[in-house]
Amino acid sequence: MEQLIPGLPDDIALECLIRLPYNHLSTASLVCPPWKLHLRHPDFLRHRKAAGFTTNIIVMAQSPPQTNTGKAIPPADSYGLTLYEPDSGSWSELPPLPGMNRGLPMHCGLVGVGLDLVVIGGYDPETWESSNAVFVYNVVSATWRRGADIPGVRRSFFGCSSDSDRMVLVAGGHDDDKNALRSALAYDVAEDDWLPVPDMSMERDECKVVFQRGKFHVIGGYQTETQGRFQRSAEAFDVASWQWDPVNEDLLETTTHPRTCVVGDDGKMYMCRGRDLVEKQGATWQPIAKLPAELCSGFYLTIWRGKLLLSGTPQKAYTLDIGSRTWTELVVPAKYCGLVQSSCCLEI
C-alpha cells in the first residue's frame, strides 16, 4: 500500500496533514489518491479537532455593498456567500452556486456540516419562485455539488440547523399559499438522503432552529391564523429517540422574532432582545451586554469558541468576547459591507 509520505509511518504522516491550513486542503487533496482519500474522510476532521488544529470559518449570505447614495450596487438581488476567518481577520468569497446566474437564492438556509456547507431552498432570484434545491460545498474539494431536493411541499422561511456532524433538520416555514407548516424533515448529508420526521405540535412560520445537547430546538414562529404574531414556545426533537419532547411554552418569555437565537459549544443560548444581548440562565433570560449603539436594526448573530459576531444596519459588524463582555468593531472591507441575511460557522 502506498505510503502517505514516503519514508514516514502513516500515523506520523497524518500528524503532518492535520496541521495544514484549511485553505490548502483542496490543493493537498490533488497531490495523490491516498491524500485525497484521507483528507475527505470524516475521521480526518475528528482527528484534526481532537488535536486542536481546526479553524473557524464564518459563512454569510450577504447582499451587495451600498454606494454612497445608499443604493446597492446592481443587481440589488445578487446575494453571495462571504467568508470571514476570525483568527486571521481575512475576508473572501465562495464561487457562485452552479446554474444560479443571478446569485444566491434569497432567504435560503445555511448550515455547516463537517467539511461541507449546505445551502437549502430559498427564492430563485430570477423567477422569485420558492426552490426545493440543495447545494453542498465541500471545503476539501473546493467544489459545489447538487444535493437531493427537499421532498414534499416547497417551503419558505423555514428554520434549519445541523449537529455539525452529518444531520440537518428543516422545520416549519410556509408553503406557496402562505400556509404555515408544522412538518419537519431531516437531511443526512453523508448519504444525501432525506428522512421523515414526526410533525411538530403546531405550525411554525419564520421559526429558528438550533442544536443543543443532542437535540434540535425549534423556537418561536407563528401560525397561519396569527400571521406575524410570534409564539414564545419551543419544542425539541430528540435525535436519539426520533421523537419530539413536550412543548416548552415560555422559552422566549416575550413574543419576538427568534432569528438571533444561537447556541455555543458550551450549550448556552443567546439572543438579541431590545438593545440588550441576553443569555438563557435557567428559566429566565438575563442581559449580559448592551448592543453597540451604532447598530439600529437587522441584527444577526453567529457564535464560535466563546465569541459572537453581530452584524446589522447601518452595515457594520462587531465581535463580543463572551467572557469579558467586550465589543470590538471589525474592520470590514467595503466589498463585504452588505446586509447579512443568514450565516453559519464551520469548524475546519
N, C-alpha and C positions, 0 to 999 in steps of 0.2 A: 504494500500500500504506500502511495506517495506521501512523503512527509510534508507537513505544513511549511516548515522552514528546513531545508536540507542541513543535516548535521545537528539538529536540535530535537530533543524529545518533544512530542506533540503537546504535552502539558505545559512545557516552557514556552513553546511557540504560541499557545493560546494566551498565555500571560502577556505576550507582546501584542497580540491582536486586540485584546480588550482595552489596551491603552491608546488605541488610535483615536484621534479626534473624530467626532461624529460626521463632520463634513468630508472626511476622507474615506468613509466606509464604502461609498459607491465605487470609487476608484479602486480600492483594495479588493473588492469583490471580483474585479476583472483580471486580477493577477493570475489566478489559476483556478480550476474547478474545485479543489479542496477548500480554498479560501472562501469561494462563493458559497459552498455548502455550509461551512461553519458560521459565516457571518450572517446568513439568513435563518439559521436555526434558532428557535425560541430560547434554547439553553445559553446561547451566546449573550443575549441581553440579561438573562438572570445572573450569569456569571459576572458580567460587567457591573450590574447593580450591586451584587454582593461584595465586590472588590472596591466599590466606591469610585468608579471611573465614568459614571454617566454624566450627561449634560442635559439640562432642562431647556427645552425649546418651546416658546410660546407662539402659537399659530393664531392669527386673527383674520377673520373675514372683514375686509376694510374697504370703504368707499375711496374714490379718488380724492386727492387733496383739493382744497378750495383755493381759488385765486384771491388776490387782494380785494376783488369786488364782492367776495362772498359766494361766488358761483363755482360749482365743481368743474374741474377740467373735463371737458366732454370726452367720451359719453358718460353722463352722470350715473348711469346704472351699471357701469362696468366695475363691479366689485372684484377684488382679487385677494389672494392669500399672502399675508405678510408674516415673516418670521422674525422673532426677536430673541436673541440669545442673552439672557441676563448676565451670565458670567463674564462675557467679553464686551457686552454692550453693542454688539453688531446687529445690523438690520439687513434683511434681504427679502426676496420673494420667491414663491414657488412658481413653476411653469403652469400655464393655464390648463384647465381640465380639457381632455380630448373632446373635440366636437362642440365645445362651448365658445363660440366666436365672440359673443357679447359679454363674456366674463362669467363670474361665479353665479350660481343660482341664488336669487335673493331669499333671505331668511332660511337658508339651509342649516342643517345641523352639522357641527364639527365635533369629532371625538378622536382622542388619541388611544390607540390600542397596540401596545407593544411597539414594534418598529413601523407601524402603519398609522397614517392619518386617514380617517374615514369621513367623507363628505356625503351627507344624506339629504335627499329631497330638495325642497325649496321651490321657488318660482323661476321658470325659464325666463331670463332677462329679455329674450326676443319676442316670445309669444305671451308672456305673463300667465301661462298655464302652470298649474301645480305639477310637480315632477315626482315620479317614484324612483328616480335613478339613484344609484350608489356609485361613488368613485373612491378608489383606495390608492393612496400614495405610499409607496414603500421607501423608507429612508435609505436602505442599503442599495437597492437597485436604482434609486432616484427616478422612478418611472410611475406613471399612473396606470391603473387597470380598472375596468368596469367590474363592479360587484353585482351580485344578484339584485334585481329590482325589489323594492318593497312590495310585498304581496298585498292583495286586498284593495280597499278603497284608497284613493290618493288623499293624503292628508297634508295639512299645512299648519304652521305654528305649533308643532308638537314639541315635547321635551325629549331630550336624549342624553345619555351618558354611557360611560364604559367602566368596566372593572380594571382597566389598564392592562389586561392580560389578553383576553380574546373575545369577550362578550360585550355587546351593546344592547341597551334597552331603549326602544322608541315607544312613547306613551302619549295618549291624548291628542290634542290638536283639533282641527275641524276638517270636514270634507268639503267638496266643491260647492255644496249648497249651504255652507256656513253652519252645519250641524256639528256641535261639539261631540267629541268621541270619548268613550270610556275604554276602548280597546287598546291593547299594547302588543308589541312583538319583540322578540329577541333575535339578534343577528350574531351568529358565530362567524367571526371574521376569518379564522383559520380555515374553516370548512366552506366558507362562502355560502352559508345556509341560514334561512330564516326559520325560527322556531315559534310555534304558537304559545301564547301566554294567556292565562285566565284574564277576563275583563276586570277592570278596576271597579270599585263600588259606585263611582259616579263619573260623569263626563268631566273632562278637564282640558279646556282650551287654553292655550298660552301658559301651560304649566312649566315647571322647571324640574329636571331630573338630576339627582346627584347620587354618587355611590359612597356609602358609608358603612364600614364594618360588615362587609359581606352582603349588603342589601342595597337595592336601588330604591331611592326615596323619590316619589312623585309629589311635588309640592305645589299647592295652590291651584291656579287656573279657575275657570268659570264654566257654568253650564249654558246650554243653548238659550233657555228662557231667562237667564240672568246675565246676558252678554255684557262683558266689561266689569261685572261685579265679582271681584276675585274672592275665592274661598280662603279661609285661614287654615284649612285642614291639609293633611298629607297622608299618604299611605305608602307602605314599604313592601317591595317584592323581595322575598327571601329566595336567593338563588339555590340554596341547598334543598329546600322543600318544594320549590317551584310553586309557591303559594303567596298570596297577599296577607300581610299582617292586618290586625284590626286598625281602623282609621284613627289617626291622631287628629282630633277635631280642632285643636287650637295651636298647631305648631307655630304659625306665624304671629299669633296674638292680634294682629290687625289685618284688615283687608287691603292687601298691597300686591303689586306685581312682584313675582318671586325671581325675576330674571337675574338678579345679582347674587343669589344664594350660591355659595361654594363651600366645599369641604376639603380640609387639609389632610396631609398624611397622618396627622395625629387624631383624625376623626372629628375635630372641632368644626362647627358650622359658622359661617359668617355671612353678612349681607349688608347692603346699604339701606338705611331707614331714615328718611328725612335728611338731615345734614350730619348724621352720625354713621360710623361703621359700628355694627353691633355683632356680638358673639353670643351664640346659644350656650347658656350656662344653666344646666339642669332644665327646669321647666320654663325659664324666662330668658329674654334677650337683654344683654347688658351692653351699654355703649363702651367702646374701648378707645375710640379716636374720633375727632371731628374730621369730616371730609374737607379736602383743600377748598378754600373759599373761591379760588379761581374757576372751579368747575361748577356749572349751573345745572346740567341735565345730561341725559343719555348715558348714565353710569353703566359701566360693565367691569366686572371683577374676574381676575384669573389668579389662581393660587399655586404656589410651588415652594417647597422647602422653607416654610416659616415666613414667606413673604407674599405680598399681594400686589398685583398690578391693577391700577384703577385708571380707566380711560373715561372720557366724557367730552361734553361740549362746553366752551369752545375747545377745539381739538388739542387737548393736552393729555399727558399721561404722568402718573406718579406711582412710585413703589412705596410700600409700607413694610418696615421690619416689624413683624407682629410682636416680637419680644420687647423691643424698645419703644414701640408705638410711635415711630418717627417716619414722617413722609419725606420722600426725596423726589423732586421733579426730574423727569427724564429729559435728556436732550434728544429729541426725535428729529431725524432728517425730514426736510419738507416733503419729500416724496412719500413718507409714511405717516402723514398727519391727518389722514382721512378718518371718518367716523367708524368706530368698531361696532359691528353688528353682532358678532359672536366670536368666541375664542375657546381654545383648549390648550393644555400643556402636555408635551411629550417628554418622557424621560428616556434619552437615547444613550 
